[in-house]
Amino acid sequence: MLVLNCSTKLQLLEHTLTKNFPESLKVYGAVLNINRGNPFKKEVLVDSWPEFKAVITRRQREAESDDQDYFTNAYAVFYKDIRVYQALLENPETINWDQVFQIQGLQDGLFEASKAVAGSKHVKVKQSSFQMVIHSDPDALPDIKLPPAPAPRLASLDVSHASLLNETWSRGGSEECRKYLANLICCFPSVCVLDACGCPVSWGLTDQFATMIHGYTLPNHRRKGYNRLIATLLAKKLHSRGFPAQGNVLEDNLPQVTLLKSMNAQFLPCRFVRLLHTPSRFLATSQL
């Protein structure tokens, strides 16, 4: 196992991962953030260099960590040889199996690899699967304008909005999640619509893997085109900074699926998999 901390090697890895789209998109997004200031304090591990067969991004070991914060304790993975990837999983220097954590990726076999290792470590693994989408040409999306000021108006999210986002996110409701969302707001691009009082009524933000997440509009403000506006602006903002405009959606979220199709978003053939790992000592208090 090697930790890549050389900027030249990380730039080369960024370029190399583009040859393995779409399966490498999650790792690619994390590497982009690392190469552009590393605001989320991540690092990259490979089995070998320069000819690698597996790559994992994780939180830097020296960074502050909460053992129950699976939002921040998140790994993105891409492999060319699943046997090599599983060997990395088994290496205690690669994964901290004493924490609650998640693994994200876009390849078949991730769940099976985790299950093969987790049993001996007394860790429960839960899989969630989503459709992965990408806006291949955000600049081609038509511009959408809000009504004239004073209300509503566009802005970026502020850290003071984290509690509202925590209350409305399907994965939210915990203090770990609120802190995580506050950190995302501080580190990565976001867009929101503010009402006359300066409160967010619709928003979207970006996570540590450069993925658009938590697109949401408060119930009393729906059917005004805000979701399309936010998705368009955020996709263009990411694209202008050299990031892929990628996201994921549940198949049964028909309004969002319909919106994405109307925006000519590309639904990728590979599925986004999120694996939540919970050691037995945390199962009694787990959010799973």
Buried (B, 14 or more C-beta within 10 A) or exposed (E): EEBBEEEEBBEBBBEBBEEBBBBBBBBBBBBBBBBEEBBBBBBBBBBEEEEBBBBBBBBBEEEEBBBBBBBBBBBBBBBBEBEBBBBBBBEEEBBBBEBBBBBBBBBEBBBEBBBBBBEEBEBBBBEBBBBBBBBEEBEEBEEEEBEEEEBBBBBEBBEEBBEBBBEBBEBBEBEBBBBBBBBBBBBBBBBBBBBEEEBBBBBBBBBBBBBBBBBBBBEEBBEBBBBBBBBBBBBBBBBEEEBBBBBBBEEEBEEBBEBBEEBEBBEBEBBBBBBBBBBEEBEEEBBE
